[in-house]
Amino acid sequence: MDSGQECGKALEARLKDFNSFQECIVERVEFSRFRTRLEIVINYIWDDGGRVRTDIDERQVLYRLTFDPVFEVRFVSGLTAYQSSHLDELNWGLNEISRITPLDIQQDQEQYAGFPGMIQGVSVQWSWNTTSAEHDRRIDVVFSNLEIARI
């Protein structure tokens, strides 16, 4: 196993510590420091026992995922023609993701030769079903460091 695969496995294990943020809600996506840092704030729906929190409607449990530095970001809204024509009808459900998974970026490692740290990637995905139109909705991030903190 090469270092890229090891890094991917470590990232996958780290995300699994947070249930891969399955079914959680993206609250905010923000760039800072001249667009070299990306923060994604997520309302975490799981309790310590791995069940959906019973107080999910009463309070938020927020986690900030800080990607630093960021080398690539690809955001695909995946809005349908109807949704883009009726923006006033959108609600929080549009921000409910299915999971966050590591991206396979091994083929891209060469372009980052000489950069400090291990280059990694994640995909914030809105659908488990790879054939659905919703599958196109995602945020892909290529970065060096990831910090996950409860806020």
Summary of the structure (lengths in Angstrom):
residues: 151
radius of gyration: 16.1
end to end distance: 35.4
largest distance: 49.3
contacts: 392
relative contact order: 0.23
helix: 26%
strand: 37%
